Amino acid sequence: MRYEIRVEGHVSQTLAKAFPELDHVTIAGYTLLFGPVVDEAHLYGLLDRFQSLGLRVRELRQLPD
């Protein structure tokens, strides 16, 4: 499965390194992280990481294969 996660604000290069499995791009006031998510446990782990780093997830979408 591939996911797209929209995070509020600009995520620095250093902070983006906390998500090595995801690519990212900054677009007009938010950062879009995207990439493969192995299973539900991986997804919840990512969401936990976002929360622990103080990043606010604005949108989460599963992308078509």
Secondary structure, 3 states (H helix, E strand, C coil): CEEEEEEECCCCHHHHCCCCCCEEEEECCEEEEEEECCCHHHHHHHHHHHHHCCCCEEEEEEECC
